[in-house]
Structures are given as C-alpha cells and as structure tokens.
Amino acid sequence: MTPEEIDRAASALVGARKGSPIASLPADAIPRSEGEAYEIQDAVIAKLGEKIGGWKVGLSPLGGHFAAPIFASMVVPSPARLPAKNFKLIAIECEIGFRFNHALPARPRAYTREEVLAAASLHPTIEVVDSRYQDFRSVDRLLALADNQNNGALVYGPAAANWDGIDLAHPPITVTADGKPFADCTGLSAGTPIELLVAAAAHANRRGGVAAGTVITTGTHTGLVFTGPGAEIVADFGRLGRVEVSFPG
C-alpha cells in the first residue's frame, strides 16, 4: 500500500470511531497483508493521538502470530465502569493477561521467555470487544486486524500470586452478569498463554518496545459473549483472582 492508501484507510477507521460504523474500508485502501494492516494500526494511533497500553495476540492462519494494539486510554484496572455510549457494540471475552512491571526497550534481538516472564505479572482480564464495522463478522480478517482486531477496551484485575502449576490454558473461570450465570469457560483453543505472551513481546519489540504498564492479553477462554448497557460482569478465576466491569447506560 502507498502512504496515501494507508492514510485513507486510517481516516476511515478514525471517522468510524467518532461517528457511525462503516461497511468496509475504501476499495483502494484495503490491506493485502498483515504488514499493511499493522501500518494502518499505527496510522490510526497517530491520528487519534493515542498511545499503546496493551496488545492482544493470537495464532495467525498464515503461521506465526498476529497482534493488535489496545489504546492506553482503554486499558483500565478492575473494577471498571465503561459507559455503554462509548462502544458501537458490547461483547466480552475472559482471558489470561500479563502486565509488564518494567519496560522492555526495543533491541535487535527478541527477548527470551525468561526475560519476558521476569518482567511481567499475571492478571485475570476481561477484553471488551467492539468494532468500527457495521458487521465485524463479515469482514476479511485483515480488515479486522487493521481495526485492532475488534478491540474496545481491556480490564485487568489484581496480580495473581503463586500461579505456577496452574493449567493456564484451562483455568477455572466463573462468569456472571448481574449476579446470574453468563458464560461458559471452554479453555484456550489455540496456543498457550505463555507462548502467546512471548510472541506478543517479540511483536512489540519490533514496533518500538514494551513500556512499563503495558498489558498483554492472550486469547479468550469463554468465546465471544454479547452484553449491553447496564450490565455488570464479574469473572472469577479462582486462585488467579477476579475482574469486574460494568457498562452504565
């Protein structure tokens, strides 16, 4: 993509964030690779004057991993109150997250697993899913990736202690909405939280490094569950702690 095409794509997504959702990006500004989607992500961040406060990561169908930034303004501690009016749609996913307690400055070689784990603490998280597209399920995966992989916000609970030995791919999670059972915990379907954490750190290293306070979330254990204005969601991760978010109307 040319710089002009990237700018048009970013402008469309910024416009959708501030106004109504769009069906797609302009026909001449659609990414053809993950690299181009990442360039659009960066252009959106620049246009909005945002900073990266987190990353979501997953396995790419092309092999390796994909990653998408989460705006620093939308990475918040639990219990969180996020006004429903700030989202186009509201859905949640319960995930294992990691928060970096000190920075990993960009460097030529990737950080090792040991270095990454030494810098991070484990936290229960709720990712809030949102989209700037009218029907996010119908768009090409690269369009979703350009739109920060459908991220709206990330809520993280207190750091977990003594989590060694817990099966992080299948943690016990109980989710309620307004005190009633809300979502099933089916476990992580692709990869492991530690593997995905290290991959996300490597991706962030290539894009400027990891700032202290950055939170990386490593994939849904509950699948995507839609909710709406007024809901109060609580996810209890057992020994790993709990995280809460509400969406006042």
N, C-alpha and C positions, 0 to 999 in steps of 0.2 A: 504494500500500500504506500502511496505517496503521503507526504506530510499533510497535504490538503485533504486527502481522503480520511486520514486519521482524525483530523480536526473536525470534519463534517460528522463522523461517527460520534465523536465525543460530544459535540454540540447537541446532537440529537438526544443522547442519553442525559445530558445535563438538563435539557429542556423538559424531558420526561420526568426527571426528579422534581422539578419545580412546578410542573403542570400536569397534563394528562398523560397516561401511558401511551406508548406508540406500538404499532403493529410489528415493526421491524426497523432496522437501520436503513438509511438510503441505499438504493440498489448499487450505487457506485462506491459505497463505503462499508461493505460487509467484509469482515476478516476472513482470510483464507487459510490461516494457520494460527496455532496457539501464540506464536511470537507476535503476530499482528494484533491479536486480542489483548495481549499484555501491553502493547503500545497504546491501545485505546484506553485501557485501565489507567495508565499513567497520565494520559491527556485529560481524562475526566477529573482525576485527583487535582491536577494543576489548575483546571478551570474553576473548580469549586474552592480552591484554596485549602483543601483538606490535607491531613497527614495520615500515614498508615499507622493504625493502632493494633491491627491484628491481621491474621491470614487464615483462610480456610483452605484445606488441602484435600486432595483425593487422588485416586488412581486414574490416569488418562487412558482412554481406549487406544491411544496411539503407542502406548508403552510409557513407562516412567510415571511422573506425577504432574498434576496441574495445581495451580494455586491462584487464589484471588484475594485482593486486599480487603480489609474491613476498615472503614474510616475511624480514626481515633475518637471522633465525637460520638460514635455509636458503639464503643466498647465500654461497658459500664459494670460496676460491681452490683452484686445482689445484696438486698432486694432492690429491684429496679422498677420504676414507673415510666413507661414509654407511651406517650399519648398516641392513641389509635389514629388520630388525624395525620400523623407523620408517615404513615405507610399506605401504599396502594392496596396491599392485601396483607393479611397477618397469618403466618403459619410458624410453627416452632419445630425444632429438632433438638433432642437432648444428646450431648456429646461430651467426650473427654477433651479437656483443654489443658494447655500449658502456658504459664506466664513467665516471661523472662525477667529475672530479678536484676540482671545486669546486661549491658549491651554486648552484642557480638558484632564488632565493626567489620565492614566489608574487607575481604582479603582475597588473594588469588586462589587459595585452596579452600575447599569446603571444610566446615567444622566437623570434627568427629562426633560419633554418637556420645562418647564420654564427655566431650566438651559441651555439647548441647544439653545433656541431662544435668550437668553440674550447674548450668546457668538458669535452669527452669524449675518451677514448682508445678505440681499437678492440681487442676481445679475442675470441679463439675461446671458445665456450661449449658446454657440454652442459646442456640442460634435462632434468631428471628429471621425468617425467610421473607423476602419481598422481591418485587420485580418492577422494572420500568417498562416492561412489555405488556400488551393487553392480554396475551395468553402465553405465559412463560413456558408452558409445557409443549407448545407447538413450535418454538423457535429452535434453530440449529444450535448445537452445543457451543459453537464458537461465539454465537451471538450472546448466549448466556454467560460465557466466560468473559466477554468484553464488558458485560454488566455486573462484574464482580461475583459471578456465579450465584446470582439471585440472593445476595446478602442484604439484609436490612439492618441488623444490629447483632451484638453479641453480649450476653450477660454472663458473668463468671462469679462463682461462689468462692468462699474462703479456700485457701490452700489445704490440700489433703495431707495428712501425715501417715507414715507407715503404710504406704500403698504397695510396697514390694510384695510379690507373691499373689496379688490380686490379678485375675484374668481381666485385663483392661479391654479386651475385645468383647467380653460378655459380662459387664458389671451388672449388679442388681439395681435397676432403676424403677422407681415407682413414680408415676406422674399423675397429678390431679389437676383439674380445672374447677375452681370454686368449690374445692373440697370433695369432688367426685372423680372416680377413675376416668382417665382421659386418653392415655396412650400406652401401647404395649412395648416392652423392651425386647427387641429381637436380636440385639447384638450387632456388632460391626460386620458388614458383609464383605468388605474389601480392605485388605491390609490390616495393620495393627497400629494402635495409637503411637507407639514409639517410632516405628518405621515412618509413619506419616509426619511426625514431628521433625525428624531429622531431614526428611525430604523438603519440608517447608522451610526449614532453616537454611538449607542449601539454596533454595529458590530466592529467599530474601537476601542472602549473601550476594547473589548476582545482581540484585536490584538495589543495592545500597547498604546492606547490613541489617541487623536487628537492633532496634532501640530498646532500652530498658523499659519495661512495662508492656511490651508487645505480647499479645495473647494469640496463640495458635490453636485452632480447633480442628479436630481430626476425624470428623465424619459422624453421621447420625447413627444412633443406636435404636431409635424409635421410628425412623422413617419420618416423612413429612406429615404433620398433623395441622389442619387448619383450625383457627380460632377467630375471635372477633373482638370488637370493642367491649370493654368492661371485664374481660376475662382476667382471672388471677390464676397463674400457672405455678405449680410447685413441683420440682423434680428432686426426689430423694434418692441419692446414690449410695445409700448405706454407709459403710465406713469411709467413703470418699466425700461425704458431706451432702449439702443440698443447695439448690439455687432457685430463686423466685423472681418472677416478672409479672407485672400487671399492665393492662392496656386501657387506662382510663379513657372514657369517651369524651 
